[in-house]
Amino acid sequence: MTRYATRWLGATPMSETTVMASSTPALAGMAAAGLGFDRAVNAGGYRWWYVDGFSDCGGFGLTVIAFIGSVFSPYYFRSRRRTQARAEDHVSLNVILYGRGSNRWCMTERGSASLLQEANRLEIGPSRMCSSDSGLVIDVRERATPLGQSVAGRISLSYEQISDECFDLDDQGGHWWWPIAPQARIEVEMAQPDLRWSGGAYLDSNAGSTPIENAFTSWNWCRGHAMNRGCEIHYDAQLRDGSEKRLSLRSDDRGRLMRTETPGLRQLPKGPIWRVARPARLGATGPCRIQTLEDTPFYTRSRIETETSQFMHESLDLRRFSKSWVQWLLPFRMPRVAGGRLAG
C-alpha cells in the first residue's frame, strides 16, 4: 500500500491519498462462490450489483442496479436515522434504458417479502438475476416513473471469467468494490418497450457494512473501452475524515486486471441542471464529447467519448444527498410499494 501527499485539481488543501488495498471476494465477505447473491447485509449497510452497456451501433445503452439496502432511498435514509434499519427491508431494481424512443427509468422500492436470496439467484419483486460461471441473466418486470409504463424483457451478459480481486474503499474493511467482469458482452431483448440490441458491457458490485454517507463525502468513477486496448477503470473516493482513496486498473480482452498509473484529473463541466461536479480521470487531454445520461441533485452519470475511448462516468456528492430538500424530492423518482415477489 502506498501513501503520498497530492493536490487534486480543484481542491484547496493538501490531503493524504491512499492507493486502495485489495483482497479476495471471499475474504472481504462479498462472495463465498458465484456473485454473492446469498450474502447477508448488515443493518444500515448495503450491497449492490451494477451492470452497464452500450450497443455496438452507439444508439442505445442501459444501466441496471440491484440493491439490498437501497443506499439512495429516502425511506432507508429516514429509517437508519431512527434505528438500525434492516437492509432487506429496502430493496429495489433500478433499470434505466437510454436510446431513441426507448428511454425509461425504473426504481421501485420493496420490502423483505419481495426479496429472495440464493447462491446463484436474486429476486426482487417480479424481477430476477440468475448467474452462472459464464454469465448473468436479468429478467425484468418493472414499472417506469413517472408515467408507469411497463418495462419487461431479458438482459443477458456473457464473459470469459470473473475477477477474483476486490478493493477496500475506506481503508477500514467496511466498504468494498469488486470489478467482477470489466469485459463482457450484452444481449438486450425487451418486449416492453420493443427493443433488441447487443454490445459491450461491464459488471461490478459494491458492499458496505455502514451507511454510505457516513463513510464518504463524494466519489467519481469511470470505465472506458478502446479498440484493442481492453478496459480501463479509474476510481477516486473522498472520505469523511478528509483522506482520499484512488485506484486505476486496466484489463486485457479476457478481463484479467492489473494496476496501472492513474491519469491526471480533469474537471469536466458540471451537470447542466443540478450542477453536480464531474471530476474525471480519462487519460486524455484533448476535446471530449459528453452526453449526460443522469442529472440529479446529488449524482451524475455521463457517456464520454475521447479521441481514443468511450467511457461511462459517474460522480456522487453525498453531502448533497444528505440535504433535507434532496430527501424530500427523491420519492417522486423512487416510489415504494408493499407486496411479495410476484407483485408487479
TORVEX-478805 format. One record per residue (C-alpha): x, y, z; residue number from 0; chain. Coordinates in steps of 0.1 Angstrom, whole numbers, padded with zeros to 4 digits. Each point is the difference from the previous one (the first is absolute). Layout:
<atoms>
{{X, Y, Z}, NUM, "A"} ...
</atoms>
This chain:
<atoms>
{{0000, 0000, 0000}, 0, "A"} {{0014, 0034, -0010}, 1, "A"} {{-0007, 0033, 0018}, 2, "A"} {{0009, 0034, -0013}, 3, "A"} {{-0011, 0036, 0001}, 4, "A"} {{-0016, 0015, -0031}, 5, "A"} {{-0019, 0030, -0011}, 6, "A"} {{-0031, -0008, -0022}, 7, "A"} {{-0011, 0025, -0026}, 8, "A"} {{-0028, 0021, 0015}, 9, "A"} {{0009, -0009, 0036}, 10, "A"} {{0015, 0026, 0023}, 11, "A"} {{0017, -0019, 0029}, 12, "A"} {{0026, -0026, -0003}, 13, "A"} {{-0014, -0034, 0010}, 14, "A"} {{0013, -0035, 0004}, 15, "A"} {{-0008, -0024, -0028}, 16, "A"} {{0001, -0037, 0005}, 17, "A"} {{0002, -0026, -0028}, 18, "A"} {{-0027, -0025, 0007}, 19, "A"} {{0010, -0034, 0015}, 20, "A"} {{-0015, -0032, -0014}, 21, "A"} {{-0013, -0033, 0011}, 22, "A"} {{-0021, -0029, -0013}, 23, "A"} {{-0038, 0001, 0000}, 24, "A"} {{0000, -0028, 0025}, 25, "A"} {{0023, 0017, 0025}, 26, "A"} {{-0018, 0033, -0005}, 27, "A"} {{-0034, -0017, 0007}, 28, "A"} {{-0014, 0008, -0034}, 29, "A"} {{-0003, -0036, -0014}, 30, "A"} {{0009, -0035, 0011}, 31, "A"} {{-0010, -0011, -0035}, 32, "A"} {{-0016, 0015, -0031}, 33, "A"} {{-0010, 0036, 0003}, 34, "A"} {{-0009, -0001, 0037}, 35, "A"} {{-0038, 0004, -0004}, 36, "A"} {{-0006, -0020, 0032}, 37, "A"} {{0023, 0021, 0022}, 38, "A"} {{-0016, 0017, 0030}, 39, "A"} {{0001, 0038, 0001}, 40, "A"} {{0005, 0019, 0033}, 41, "A"} {{-0027, 0021, 0015}, 42, "A"} {{0006, 0036, -0013}, 43, "A"} {{0023, -0014, -0027}, 44, "A"} {{-0004, -0008, -0037}, 45, "A"} {{0008, -0022, -0029}, 46, "A"} {{-0005, 0006, -0037}, 47, "A"} {{0008, -0016, -0033}, 48, "A"} {{0005, 0024, -0029}, 49, "A"} {{-0002, -0006, -0038}, 50, "A"} {{0004, 0024, -0028}, 51, "A"} {{0003, -0004, -0038}, 52, "A"} {{-0001, 0018, -0033}, 53, "A"} {{-0012, -0014, -0033}, 54, "A"} {{0025, -0006, -0028}, 55, "A"} {{-0018, 0025, -0021}, 56, "A"} {{0004, 0027, 0026}, 57, "A"} {{-0037, 0009, 0002}, 58, "A"} {{-0010, -0018, 0031}, 59, "A"} {{0011, -0007, 0035}, 60, "A"} {{-0012, -0011, 0034}, 61, "A"} {{0009, -0002, 0037}, 62, "A"} {{-0014, -0026, 0024}, 63, "A"} {{0007, 0001, 0038}, 64, "A"} {{-0014, -0026, 0025}, 65, "A"} {{0000, 0014, 0035}, 66, "A"} {{-0003, -0017, 0034}, 67, "A"} {{0000, 0030, 0024}, 68, "A"} {{-0008, 0025, -0027}, 69, "A"} {{0026, 0026, 0008}, 70, "A"} {{-0017, 0030, -0018}, 71, "A"} {{-0035, -0008, 0013}, 72, "A"} {{-0016, 0028, 0021}, 73, "A"} {{-0019, -0027, 0019}, 74, "A"} {{0031, -0018, 0010}, 75, "A"} {{0017, 0033, 0008}, 76, "A"} {{-0028, 0009, 0025}, 77, "A"} {{-0001, -0034, 0015}, 78, "A"} {{0037, -0002, 0007}, 79, "A"} {{-0001, 0034, 0016}, 80, "A"} {{-0026, -0013, 0025}, 81, "A"} {{0013, -0035, 0007}, 82, "A"} {{0022, -0029, -0013}, 83, "A"} {{-0021, -0004, -0032}, 84, "A"} {{0002, -0034, -0017}, 85, "A"} {{0015, 0001, -0034}, 86, "A"} {{-0024, -0027, -0013}, 87, "A"} {{-0030, 0022, 0008}, 88, "A"} {{0012, 0024, -0027}, 89, "A"} {{0007, -0018, -0033}, 90, "A"} {{-0004, 0012, -0036}, 91, "A"} {{0010, -0007, -0036}, 92, "A"} {{0010, 0032, -0018}, 93, "A"} {{-0004, -0005, -0038}, 94, "A"} {{0008, 0029, -0023}, 95, "A"} {{-0003, -0002, -0038}, 96, "A"} {{0017, 0026, -0023}, 97, "A"} {{-0007, 0005, -0037}, 98, "A"} {{-0022, 0013, -0027}, 99, "A"} {{-0036, -0004, 0011}, 100, "A"} {{0008, -0025, 0027}, 101, "A"} {{0011, 0021, 0031}, 102, "A"} {{-0014, -0015, 0032}, 103, "A"} {{0008, 0004, 0037}, 104, "A"} {{-0011, -0027, 0025}, 105, "A"} {{0008, 0000, 0037}, 106, "A"} {{-0028, -0014, 0022}, 107, "A"} {{0010, -0007, 0036}, 108, "A"} {{-0014, -0031, 0017}, 109, "A"} {{0002, -0017, 0034}, 110, "A"} {{0015, -0033, 0012}, 111, "A"} {{-0030, -0021, -0012}, 112, "A"} {{0010, 0009, -0036}, 113, "A"} {{0036, -0013, 0005}, 114, "A"} {{0013, -0035, -0008}, 115, "A"} {{0038, -0006, 0004}, 116, "A"} {{0016, -0033, -0012}, 117, "A"} {{0036, -0007, -0010}, 118, "A"} {{-0007, 0005, -0037}, 119, "A"} {{-0033, 0018, 0000}, 120, "A"} {{-0012, 0034, 0013}, 121, "A"} {{-0037, 0009, -0003}, 122, "A"} {{-0013, 0035, 0008}, 123, "A"} {{-0038, 0003, -0005}, 124, "A"} {{-0009, -0015, -0034}, 125, "A"} {{0035, 0004, -0014}, 126, "A"} {{0030, -0023, 0004}, 127, "A"} {{0037, -0005, -0007}, 128, "A"} {{0015, -0035, -0006}, 129, "A"} {{0038, -0005, -0002}, 130, "A"} {{0022, -0028, -0014}, 131, "A"} {{0037, -0004, -0005}, 132, "A"} {{-0002, 0017, -0034}, 133, "A"} {{-0027, 0026, 0003}, 134, "A"} {{-0030, 0017, 0016}, 135, "A"} {{-0036, 0000, -0011}, 136, "A"} {{-0023, 0028, 0012}, 137, "A"} {{-0038, -0004, -0004}, 138, "A"} {{-0016, 0034, 0004}, 139, "A"} {{-0037, 0007, 0009}, 140, "A"} {{-0002, 0035, 0013}, 141, "A"} {{-0020, 0032, -0004}, 142, "A"} {{0016, 0033, -0011}, 143, "A"} {{-0004, 0033, 0017}, 144, "A"} {{-0016, 0024, -0002}, 145, "A"} {{-0025, -0013, -0026}, 146, "A"} {{-0002, -0037, 0011}, 147, "A"} {{0009, -0017, -0033}, 148, "A"} {{0007, -0037, 0001}, 149, "A"} {{0037, -0009, -0004}, 150, "A"} {{0004, -0037, -0007}, 151, "A"} {{0026, -0022, -0017}, 152, "A"} {{0033, -0019, 0004}, 153, "A"} {{0035, 0014, 0003}, 154, "A"} {{0028, -0026, -0004}, 155, "A"} {{0037, 0006, 0007}, 156, "A"} {{0028, -0024, -0010}, 157, "A"} {{0036, 0000, 0011}, 158, "A"} {{0030, -0023, -0002}, 159, "A"} {{0009, 0003, 0037}, 160, "A"} {{-0006, 0021, 0031}, 161, "A"} {{0026, 0019, 0020}, 162, "A"} {{0010, -0015, 0034}, 163, "A"} {{0012, 0034, 0014}, 164, "A"} {{-0020, 0026, 0018}, 165, "A"} {{0012, 0033, 0015}, 166, "A"} {{-0003, 0018, 0033}, 167, "A"} {{-0016, 0034, -0005}, 168, "A"} {{0003, 0013, 0036}, 169, "A"} {{0032, -0016, 0013}, 170, "A"} {{-0020, -0014, 0029}, 171, "A"} {{-0015, -0031, -0017}, 172, "A"} {{-0035, 0014, 0002}, 173, "A"} {{-0006, 0009, -0036}, 174, "A"} {{0011, -0021, -0030}, 175, "A"} {{-0001, 0002, -0038}, 176, "A"} {{0002, -0031, -0022}, 177, "A"} {{0005, 0005, -0038}, 178, "A"} {{-0015, -0034, -0009}, 179, "A"} {{0001, 0000, -0038}, 180, "A"} {{0016, 0031, -0016}, 181, "A"} {{-0003, -0015, -0034}, 182, "A"} {{-0034, -0015, -0008}, 183, "A"} {{-0025, -0003, -0028}, 184, "A"} {{-0036, 0009, 0003}, 185, "A"} {{-0032, -0011, -0018}, 186, "A"} {{-0031, 0020, 0006}, 187, "A"} {{-0034, -0014, -0009}, 188, "A"} {{-0028, 0022, 0013}, 189, "A"} {{-0037, -0006, -0007}, 190, "A"} {{-0010, 0033, 0016}, 191, "A"} {{0013, 0022, -0015}, 192, "A"} {{0006, -0020, -0031}, 193, "A"} {{0038, 0000, -0001}, 194, "A"} {{0028, -0023, -0012}, 195, "A"} {{0037, 0008, 0000}, 196, "A"} {{0034, -0013, 0010}, 197, "A"} {{0033, 0015, 0009}, 198, "A"} {{0028, 0003, 0026}, 199, "A"} {{-0008, 0000, 0037}, 200, "A"} {{0015, 0001, 0035}, 201, "A"} {{-0010, -0016, 0034}, 202, "A"} {{0011, 0009, 0035}, 203, "A"} {{-0012, 0000, 0036}, 204, "A"} {{0003, 0022, 0032}, 205, "A"} {{-0006, -0009, 0036}, 206, "A"} {{0000, 0019, 0032}, 207, "A"} {{-0005, -0008, 0037}, 208, "A"} {{-0011, 0035, 0009}, 209, "A"} {{-0020, 0028, -0017}, 210, "A"} {{0019, 0013, -0031}, 211, "A"} {{-0005, 0037, 0010}, 212, "A"} {{0017, -0007, 0034}, 213, "A"} {{0032, -0011, -0017}, 214, "A"} {{0004, 0022, -0031}, 215, "A"} {{-0007, 0036, -0011}, 216, "A"} {{0003, -0007, -0037}, 217, "A"} {{0016, -0022, -0027}, 218, "A"} {{0004, -0002, -0037}, 219, "A"} {{0005, -0031, -0022}, 220, "A"} {{0003, -0008, -0036}, 221, "A"} {{0006, -0030, -0022}, 222, "A"} {{0011, 0003, -0036}, 223, "A"} {{0004, -0023, -0030}, 224, "A"} {{0023, 0005, -0030}, 225, "A"} {{0006, -0021, -0030}, 226, "A"} {{0027, -0027, 0007}, 227, "A"} {{0008, 0016, 0034}, 228, "A"} {{-0023, -0018, 0023}, 229, "A"} {{-0018, 0019, 0028}, 230, "A"} {{0014, 0027, 0023}, 231, "A"} {{-0017, 0009, 0033}, 232, "A"} {{0007, 0029, 0023}, 233, "A"} {{-0014, 0005, 0035}, 234, "A"} {{0004, 0030, 0023}, 235, "A"} {{-0017, 0000, 0035}, 236, "A"} {{0000, 0029, 0024}, 237, "A"} {{-0006, -0011, 0036}, 238, "A"} {{-0016, 0018, 0029}, 239, "A"} {{0033, 0002, 0019}, 240, "A"} {{0015, 0022, -0028}, 241, "A"} {{0021, -0028, -0016}, 242, "A"} {{-0003, -0012, -0035}, 243, "A"} {{0002, -0034, -0016}, 244, "A"} {{0011, -0007, -0036}, 245, "A"} {{0003, -0029, -0024}, 246, "A"} {{0006, -0005, -0037}, 247, "A"} {{-0003, -0034, -0018}, 248, "A"} {{0004, -0013, -0035}, 249, "A"} {{-0013, -0033, -0013}, 250, "A"} {{0009, -0020, -0030}, 251, "A"} {{-0026, -0013, -0024}, 252, "A"} {{-0007, -0030, 0022}, 253, "A"} {{-0007, 0022, 0030}, 254, "A"} {{0032, -0006, 0020}, 255, "A"} {{0008, 0030, 0021}, 256, "A"} {{0032, 0018, 0008}, 257, "A"} {{0008, 0033, 0018}, 258, "A"} {{0011, 0029, -0021}, 259, "A"} {{0011, 0036, 0003}, 260, "A"} {{-0028, 0024, 0009}, 261, "A"} {{-0005, 0027, -0026}, 262, "A"} {{-0004, 0037, 0010}, 263, "A"} {{-0034, 0013, 0012}, 264, "A"} {{-0021, 0020, -0024}, 265, "A"} {{-0028, 0023, 0011}, 266, "A"} {{-0028, -0006, -0025}, 267, "A"} {{-0029, 0024, -0002}, 268, "A"} {{-0024, -0004, 0029}, 269, "A"} {{-0034, -0017, -0005}, 270, "A"} {{-0021, 0023, -0021}, 271, "A"} {{-0030, 0003, 0024}, 272, "A"} {{0010, -0009, 0035}, 273, "A"} {{0037, 0011, -0004}, 274, "A"} {{0016, -0031, 0016}, 275, "A"} {{0038, 0000, -0006}, 276, "A"} {{0014, -0024, -0025}, 277, "A"} {{0037, -0007, 0007}, 278, "A"} {{0013, -0027, -0022}, 279, "A"} {{0032, -0020, -0007}, 280, "A"} {{-0003, -0007, -0037}, 281, "A"} {{0037, -0003, -0010}, 282, "A"} {{-0007, 0024, -0029}, 283, "A"} {{0007, 0038, -0002}, 284, "A"} {{-0017, 0008, -0032}, 285, "A"} {{-0036, 0009, -0007}, 286, "A"} {{-0027, -0024, 0011}, 287, "A"} {{-0037, -0004, -0007}, 288, "A"} {{-0023, -0002, 0031}, 289, "A"} {{-0035, -0015, -0001}, 290, "A"} {{-0017, 0005, 0034}, 291, "A"} {{-0020, -0031, 0007}, 292, "A"} {{-0011, 0008, 0036}, 293, "A"} {{0000, 0034, 0016}, 294, "A"} {{-0013, 0000, 0036}, 295, "A"} {{0004, 0022, 0030}, 296, "A"} {{0028, -0022, 0013}, 297, "A"} {{0012, -0022, -0028}, 298, "A"} {{0009, 0000, -0037}, 299, "A"} {{0005, -0028, -0025}, 300, "A"} {{0016, 0009, -0033}, 301, "A"} {{0012, -0016, -0033}, 302, "A"} {{0033, 0016, -0010}, 303, "A"} {{0018, -0005, -0032}, 304, "A"} {{0037, 0009, -0004}, 305, "A"} {{0022, -0003, -0030}, 306, "A"} {{0009, -0036, 0010}, 307, "A"} {{-0027, -0014, 0023}, 308, "A"} {{-0036, 0000, 0011}, 309, "A"} {{-0007, 0004, 0037}, 310, "A"} {{-0029, -0004, 0024}, 311, "A"} {{0006, 0025, 0028}, 312, "A"} {{-0017, 0006, 0033}, 313, "A"} {{0004, 0026, 0027}, 314, "A"} {{-0017, -0001, 0034}, 315, "A"} {{-0004, 0028, 0026}, 316, "A"} {{-0011, -0015, 0033}, 317, "A"} {{-0001, 0034, 0018}, 318, "A"} {{-0027, 0010, -0025}, 319, "A"} {{-0017, -0033, 0004}, 320, "A"} {{-0004, 0005, 0037}, 321, "A"} {{-0017, 0034, -0003}, 322, "A"} {{-0036, 0001, 0011}, 323, "A"} {{-0012, 0016, -0032}, 324, "A"} {{0016, -0028, -0021}, 325, "A"} {{-0016, -0026, 0022}, 326, "A"} {{-0034, 0017, -0005}, 327, "A"} {{0004, -0002, -0038}, 328, "A"} {{0011, -0037, -0003}, 329, "A"} {{-0034, -0018, 0005}, 330, "A"} {{-0012, 0015, -0033}, 331, "A"} {{0025, -0022, -0018}, 332, "A"} {{0002, -0029, 0025}, 333, "A"} {{-0035, -0012, 0010}, 334, "A"} {{-0004, -0027, 0027}, 335, "A"} {{-0026, -0028, -0002}, 336, "A"} {{-0011, -0028, 0022}, 337, "A"} {{-0004, -0036, -0010}, 338, "A"} {{0020, -0031, -0009}, 339, "A"} {{0022, -0011, -0028}, 340, "A"} {{-0029, -0004, -0025}, 341, "A"} {{-0012, 0035, 0004}, 342, "A"} {{0004, 0020, -0032}, 343, "A"} 
</atoms>
